[in-house]
C-alpha cells in the first residue's frame, strides 16, 4: 500500500485528501477536457522512468 499504513495513520490530511482528490480531478476534467488523459500520462511516465525497472541487471539484453 502506498503510502504505508503508518504514514496514513500519522497524516492529518490523508482521510480528507483521499476523499476530495478524485472529486477534484473529476471537476477539473469536466472543466478542462484536456486533463482527462492526465492519469494515463502519469502512469506511462512512471512505467517508462521507473528506476527499479531500468536497472541494467534487470534488462533482458
KEFI-173159 format. One line per field, with one value per atom (N, C-alpha, C, O): x, y, z; atom name; residue in one letter. Coordinates in nm, 2 decimals, decimal comma. Layout:
REM residues N
east = (X  ...)
north = (Y  ...)
up = (Z  ...)
atom = (CA  ...)
rest = (A  ...)
REM end
This chain:
REM residues 61
east = (0,08  0,00  0,09  0,19  0,05  0,12  0,02  -0,08  0,05  0,16  0,14  0,04  0,25  0,24  0,13  0,10  0,08  -0,03  0,01  -0,07  0,13  0,17  0,17  0,13  0,21  0,21  0,07  0,04  -0,02  -0,16  -0,22  -0,29  -0,19  -0,24  -0,19  -0,26  -0,06  0,00  -0,04  -0,02  -0,09  -0,12  -0,25  -0,35  -0,24  -0,36  -0,46  -0,58  -0,41  -0,49  -0,53  -0,61  -0,47  -0,49  -0,64  -0,68  -0,71  -0,85  -0,93  -1,03  -0,89  -0,97  -0,92  -1,01  -0,79  -0,74  -0,79  -0,82  -0,79  -0,83  -0,98  -1,02  -1,06  -1,20  -1,21  -1,29  -1,14  -1,15  -1,08  -1,12  -0,96  -0,88  -0,95  -0,95  -1,02  -1,09  -1,20  -1,21  -1,27  -1,37  -1,31  -1,37  -1,20  -1,13  -1,09  -1,10  -1,03  -0,98  -1,10  -1,09  -1,21  -1,33  -1,38  -1,42  -1,38  -1,42  -1,33  -1,38  -1,20  -1,11  -1,12  -1,12  -1,14  -1,15  -1,28  -1,28  -1,38  -1,51  -1,49  -1,54  -1,42  -1,40  -1,29  -1,31  -1,19  -1,08  -1,06  -0,99  -1,13  -1,13  -0,99  -0,97  -0,89  -0,76  -0,70  -0,60  -0,75  -0,70  -0,73  -0,68  -0,82  -0,87  -0,76  -0,76  -0,66  -0,55  -0,44  -0,34  -0,46  -0,35  -0,31  -0,19  -0,41  -0,38  -0,30  -0,20  -0,34  -0,27  -0,13  -0,03  -0,11  0,02  0,11  0,23  0,06  0,15  0,19  0,30  0,09  0,12  0,22  0,31  0,21  0,31  0,45  0,55  0,46  0,59  0,64  0,77  0,56  0,61  0,66  0,77  0,59  0,64  0,77  0,86  0,77  0,89  1,01  1,12  1,00  1,11  1,13  1,20  1,07  1,08  1,22  1,27  1,30  1,44  1,46  1,56  1,37  1,39  1,38  1,46  1,29  1,28  1,39  1,41  1,46  1,56  1,70  1,80  1,71  1,85  1,90  1,83  2,03  2,09  2,08  2,07  2,09  2,09  1,95  1,94  1,85  1,71  1,68  1,57  1,76  1,73  1,76  1,84  1,68  1,70  1,80  1,80  1,89  1,99  2,10  2,19)
north = (-0,12  0,00  0,12  0,13  0,22  0,35  0,46  0,47  0,54  0,54  0,43  0,37  0,40  0,30  0,33  0,44  0,22  0,23  0,33  0,41  0,32  0,40  0,55  0,64  0,57  0,71  0,76  0,88  0,68  0,72  0,75  0,85  0,67  0,69  0,81  0,88  0,85  0,96  1,09  1,20  1,08  1,20  1,27  1,20  1,40  1,48  1,50  1,51  1,49  1,53  1,41  1,42  1,29  1,18  1,15  1,13  1,14  1,10  1,20  1,16  1,32  1,42  1,42  1,42  1,41  1,42  1,29  1,31  1,18  1,06  1,07  1,00  1,15  1,17  1,28  1,27  1,39  1,51  1,50  1,55  1,43  1,42  1,37  1,44  1,26  1,21  1,31  1,33  1,37  1,46  1,59  1,64  1,63  1,75  1,72  1,80  1,60  1,56  1,56  1,61  1,50  1,49  1,63  1,65  1,72  1,85  1,92  1,99  1,91  1,97  1,91  1,98  1,78  1,71  1,76  1,76  1,79  1,83  1,97  2,00  2,06  2,20  2,20  2,28  2,13  2,13  1,98  1,90  1,95  1,81  1,76  1,64  1,85  1,80  1,73  1,66  1,75  1,68  1,54  1,47  1,49  1,35  1,25  1,15  1,28  1,19  1,20  1,13  1,29  1,31  1,19  1,16  1,11  0,99  0,89  0,83  0,87  0,78  0,83  0,75  0,96  1,02  0,99  0,96  1,02  1,00  0,85  0,82  0,76  0,62  0,57  0,50  0,62  0,59  0,64  0,57  0,76  0,81  0,74  0,71  0,70  0,62  0,49  0,44  0,42  0,29  0,31  0,23  0,42  0,44  0,48  0,43  0,55  0,60  0,54  0,60  0,43  0,36  0,32  0,23  0,38  0,34  0,19  0,14  0,13  -0,01  -0,10  -0,19  -0,06  -0,14  -0,11  -0,18  0,01  0,05  0,01  0,05  -0,07  -0,11  -0,21  -0,30  -0,19  -0,27  -0,42  -0,50  -0,46  -0,60  -0,66  -0,79  -0,58  -0,64  -0,63  -0,69  -0,58  -0,57  -0,71  -0,78  -0,73  -0,86  -0,86  -0,94  -0,76  -0,75  -0,86  -0,86)
up = (0,00  0,00  0,00  0,07  -0,08  -0,09  -0,06  -0,12  0,04  0,13  0,23  0,24  0,31  0,41  0,51  0,53  0,57  0,66  0,78  0,82  0,83  0,94  0,90  0,97  0,77  0,72  0,71  0,75  0,66  0,65  0,79  0,81  0,89  1,02  1,09  1,16  1,06  1,12  1,05  1,10  0,92  0,85  0,90  0,93  0,90  0,94  0,83  0,85  0,71  0,59  0,50  0,42  0,52  0,43  0,42  0,31  0,53  0,52  0,44  0,37  0,44  0,36  0,22  0,13  0,19  0,06  -0,02  -0,14  0,04  -0,03  -0,08  -0,17  -0,01  -0,04  -0,15  -0,24  -0,13  -0,21  -0,34  -0,44  -0,34  -0,46  -0,58  -0,68  -0,58  -0,70  -0,75  -0,87  -0,65  -0,69  -0,76  -0,85  -0,70  -0,76  -0,90  -0,99  -0,92  -1,05  -1,15  -1,26  -1,11  -1,20  -1,23  -1,35  -1,14  -1,16  -1,26  -1,36  -1,24  -1,34  -1,48  -1,57  -1,48  -1,61  -1,68  -1,81  -1,61  -1,67  -1,72  -1,83  -1,65  -1,69  -1,80  -1,90  -1,79  -1,89  -1,94  -1,88  -2,05  -2,10  -2,13  -2,13  -2,16  -2,19  -2,07  -2,08  -1,95  -1,83  -1,82  -1,73  -1,90  -1,89  -1,91  -1,85  -1,99  -2,02  -1,92  -1,93  -1,82  -1,72  -1,65  -1,63  -1,60  -1,52  -1,61  -1,56  -1,73  -1,82  -1,85  -1,85  -1,87  -1,89  -1,77  -1,79  -1,66  -1,54  -1,52  -1,50  -1,54  -1,53  -1,64  -1,61  -1,76  -1,87  -1,83  -1,84  -1,77  -1,73  -1,61  -1,61  -1,52  -1,41  -1,46  -1,42  -1,55  -1,60  -1,69  -1,68  -1,76  -1,85  -1,77  -1,81  -1,67  -1,59  -1,45  -1,37  -1,43  -1,30  -1,28  -1,36  -1,19  -1,17  -1,15  -1,19  -1,07  -1,04  -1,17  -1,19  -1,26  -1,39  -1,49  -1,58  -1,47  -1,56  -1,52  -1,58  -1,41  -1,37  -1,47  -1,52  -1,51  -1,61  -1,58  -1,67  -1,45  -1,42  -1,45  -1,47  -1,46  -1,48  -1,63  -1,67  -1,71  -1,86  -1,92  -1,87  -2,03  -2,10  -2,21  -2,30  -2,21  -2,31  -2,31  -2,39)
atom = (N  CA  C  O  N  CA  C  O  N  CA  C  O  N  CA  C  O  N  CA  C  O  N  CA  C  O  N  CA  C  O  N  CA  C  O  N  CA  C  O  N  CA  C  O  N  CA  C  O  N  CA  C  O  N  CA  C  O  N  CA  C  O  N  CA  C  O  N  CA  C  O  N  CA  C  O  N  CA  C  O  N  CA  C  O  N  CA  C  O  N  CA  C  O  N  CA  C  O  N  CA  C  O  N  CA  C  O  N  CA  C  O  N  CA  C  O  N  CA  C  O  N  CA  C  O  N  CA  C  O  N  CA  C  O  N  CA  C  O  N  CA  C  O  N  CA  C  O  N  CA  C  O  N  CA  C  O  N  CA  C  O  N  CA  C  O  N  CA  C  O  N  CA  C  O  N  CA  C  O  N  CA  C  O  N  CA  C  O  N  CA  C  O  N  CA  C  O  N  CA  C  O  N  CA  C  O  N  CA  C  O  N  CA  C  O  N  CA  C  O  N  CA  C  O  N  CA  C  O  N  CA  C  O  N  CA  C  O  N  CA  C  O  N  CA  C  O  N  CA  C  O  N  CA  C  O  N  CA  C  O  N  CA  C  O  N  CA  C  O  N  CA  C  O)
rest = (X  X  X  X  X  X  X  X  X  X  X  X  X  X  X  X  X  X  X  X  X  X  X  X  X  X  X  X  X  X  X  X  X  X  X  X  X  X  X  X  X  X  X  X  X  X  X  X  X  X  X  X  X  X  X  X  X  X  X  X  X  X  X  X  X  X  X  X  X  X  X  X  X  X  X  X  X  X  X  X  X  X  X  X  X  X  X  X  X  X  X  X  X  X  X  X  X  X  X  X  X  X  X  X  X  X  X  X  X  X  X  X  X  X  X  X  X  X  X  X  X  X  X  X  X  X  X  X  X  X  X  X  X  X  X  X  X  X  X  X  X  X  X  X  X  X  X  X  X  X  X  X  X  X  X  X  X  X  X  X  X  X  X  X  X  X  X  X  X  X  X  X  X  X  X  X  X  X  X  X  X  X  X  X  X  X  X  X  X  X  X  X  X  X  X  X  X  X  X  X  X  X  X  X  X  X  X  X  X  X  X  X  X  X  X  X  X  X  X  X  X  X  X  X  X  X  X  X  X  X  X  X  X  X  X  X  X  X  X  X  X  X  X  X)
REM end
